[in-house]
Amino acid sequence: MTVLPDEVPEAGLDLSQHYMDNRRLLYLLLSLWVIWVFVRLIDLFEAATRTNASSWELAAMFPWQTVPLLLIFGIMAWSRNRLLQLLGVIATFVLVNSAMVNRSVEVAAS
């Protein structure tokens, strides 16, 4: 909802400018999503292992979901540099997908 405009004026719309104008809301929502996933991981880990886990233990197990993504999203929300925006999107894609592939390989090997 934050990426595309609600209405397009007849004169047209610069999507790049629209993105820059709305990037802070976009990355705030993505940061909240990362935090929500992390909280759910705590619940899932405790249910699967029947042990209590601290946030620090889980952050060490799933580091790609905590600090790196929040740091990237913070930089992208702050910066208007288009190259930095592109590098942030690529870094996010690599972090999330490499973690999913790694987890899939671990499950398949079990």
Secondary structure, DSSP 8 states (H G I E B T S, - for coil): --SS-S---TT---HHHHHHHHHHHHHHHHHHHHHHHHHHHHHHHHHHHSS---HHHHHHH-GGGSHHHHHHHHHHHH---HHHHHHHHHHHHHHHHHHHHHHHHHHHH-
